[in-house]
Each structure stands twice: as C-alpha cells, then as structure tokens.
Amino acid sequence: MNYSTSPIYTFILLTLLLIQGEDKPKNDMGNRASYLLSLGNDYIKTEAIPIPYQGYTLHLYPTESVKSIYQSYLSQSKDNPELNFAAYVIKEGILERLALEEDTTCYLPTNASKQYELQCRGNRLLLAGKPLATGKFIFVIDKNEKFFIAKKTARGEKGRIQHSSFSRGKPVIAAGTITLEQDGMIVLGNYSGHYMPRPDNLKVVVKWLKRNGYDFKVISDTIDEQKRQLRTIELIPK
C-alpha cells in the first residue's frame, strides 16, 4: 500500500501538523465558543433536572429504567401541561423504587470539584497535589480551562461520577478519557456519551497540556476509518 497517497495517512499527518504547529499565547485557547460541547438530549431531559430528595439534590442518569419513567411522565403531562419532571418523580414516589447508586449522577459542588482538578508541575501530572496514578480516567475541561478527572468507577455522595459531574451539566470545551500507562505514555480518547465530543476537541487537550508546561511528543493517533474522525492520541513525555 502506498501510504504517502493514502487518505487516512494524509488525514493523520494533517492532524499531527495542526497539533504540533500551534504557537499561540499561553493563555489563548483559541475560539472557545467553537469547541463548546453541550449535554446530549437524553441527559438534558432527565439528568440536568435537579430533584430534591432527603436533603440532597439528585440528578437521574438516563438508564433504561429512568428513560421509561420519563416516557410515563410525558404521557401524564399531556393532560397536565404544568406538571414538570421533578414534580412527577416526587409525586409518584419513584425515587424509592430506583437503585439510586446506579440511576443517579453526582453533580459536584464547586468546592468539591477541586479534589478532581488536574495540574502540571514541571513535567508531572498531579491530582490533589500527588502524582497521577496509572489507570484510566474520564475528564472534562470546563469553560474556565480547568481540567478535571476521576476514575470512571468513582462515586460521589449521591450517585456516580460522570463527565457532567464536574461542570454540573454545563457546557465544556473538551471531554473524553485519559489513560496513564506504566511506561508514562498517555492515551487520550475522544469518548463521552454525555457530551459526544467532536474530533477537534482532542486538540484542546493537547493545547492545555502544552500551555501548562507539560513537555511531550505525539507518537501516534487513530481514527474511525468510516467517519474519518480522530478517536485517540498517544503522547509520551520528553
């Protein structure tokens, strides 16, 4: 196969040139509005709606059971247009029947989010002041360019930690997965069901690392061959 004329090869090469050719002021992430990601429709319908319960505020993750509840709500709201989803859930006593640990997302208060904030010190990645452990994490970069990560299995006081937890359902400029391997390699993934990031959102992550002093080189990337979309980038610290 002649890789020099392959469309896939050309796409990857152009992507790497775009990533490595950036040379903008340190505090300039470009036109952030063009990168903004909003919650998907299923999450807007259920999870984004706060529901008071036993002194907490719950956010229902759209599992199949929660989606079924939402459909029942739509049926009832036809006869009662003033009925909102939160009032319906409380009136029907639905929360007592849900597996709250699985069917809810924990929206973190601002002060609690700080323990999940990633920082760079020299060429080290730190979480809560300690070197980042190896493993796979979910991440978002919010509109203020703060980088938050947590293990996918992490749980908050009420519900699971999801991509929407850090920004409390508000738009972000990047979302996905980050994996730190034993050899120091970092794998960035463009995967988030909440925010459905576009291919160019991974470039935001690369820019953030560069502008916060993390020195690295891109060693590979992968694309979805059908959609011609960037899916992962692999980095290694210099």
Stockholm file with secondary structure:
# STOCKHOLM 1.0

chainA/1-238         MNYSTSPIYTFILLTLLLIQGEDKPKNDMGNRASYLLSLGNDYIKTEAIPIPYQGYTLHLYPTESVKSIYQSYLSQSKDNPELNFAAYVIKEGILERLALEEDTTCYLPTNASKQYELQCRGNRLLLAGKPLATGKFIFVIDKNEKFFIAKKTARGEKGRIQHSSFSRGKPVIAAGTITLEQDGMIVLGNYSGHYMPRPDNLKVVVKWLKRNGYDFKVISDTIDEQKRQLRTIELIPK
#=GR chainA/1-238 SS CCGGGCHHHHHHHHHHHHHHTCCCCTTCCSCHHHHCBCCCHHHHHTTTSCEEETTEEECBCCCHHHHHHHHHHHHHHTTCTTCCHHHHHHHTTGGGGSCHHHHBBCCCCHHHHGGGBEEEETTEEEETTEECCSEEEEEEEETTCCEEEEETTCBCSSSBCCHHHHHTTCCEEEEEEEEECTTSCEEEECCCTTTCCCTTHHHHHHHHHHHTTCCEEEEEEEEETTTTEEEEEEEEEC
#=GC SS_cons         CCGGGCHHHHHHHHHHHHHHTCCCCTTCCSCHHHHCBCCCHHHHHTTTSCEEETTEEECBCCCHHHHHHHHHHHHHHTTCTTCCHHHHHHHTTGGGGSCHHHHBBCCCCHHHHGGGBEEEETTEEEETTEECCSEEEEEEEETTCCEEEEETTCBCSSSBCCHHHHHTTCCEEEEEEEEECTTSCEEEECCCTTTCCCTTHHHHHHHHHHHTTCCEEEEEEEEETTTTEEEEEEEEEC
//
